[in-house]
Amino acid sequence: MKKTGQLITVLLLAALLLIAVSGLSGYRKYAVTSASMAPAIPVGSCVFVHAVPFGEITEQSVITYRLGNGMPVTHRVVAIDEKTHTFVTKGDANEQPDASGIPYTQIIGKVCFSVPYLGFVLIFLQSICGRILLAGTVLAAAICELLLIDPKRKRGKL
């Protein structure tokens, strides 16, 4: 039982580290909330997206773009119109391509990789409850560290 708790702790810390480091390296992260890209990218995955020039997006690339309402969508490119700089996209699980072409100006970037289940963690951390829990955990860890410091070591007497 103790090892299971340790494993969960290590996995959560690794997930938090991946989320934090990816932001610093220019990747944007998005949680997948629909099954349109299953089985390649299942619900609950976190996609890591990097902005790329128009020419680096090819047919079969998986991209994330914004709809008119600002909602991000991750789908596969099935056709490209070089003249108008638009893309025809389709979710892998969908029968038909998306109704309208996506202009390059709406593209957030190309999906570089995805991590299953990490999207659930991302969604939780973006909630009020998740932020409070994370801040509380960091505060509790800092307090524990301060209380567990060996007083002799603190004064320089080893």
Secondary structure by P-SEA (a helix, b strand, c coil): caaaaaaaaaaaaaaaaaaaaaaaabbbbbbbccccccccccccbbbbbbbbccccccccbbbbbbccccbbbbbbbccccccccbbbbbccccccccccccccccccccccccccaaaaaaaaaacaaaaaaaaaaaaaaaaaaaaacccccccccc
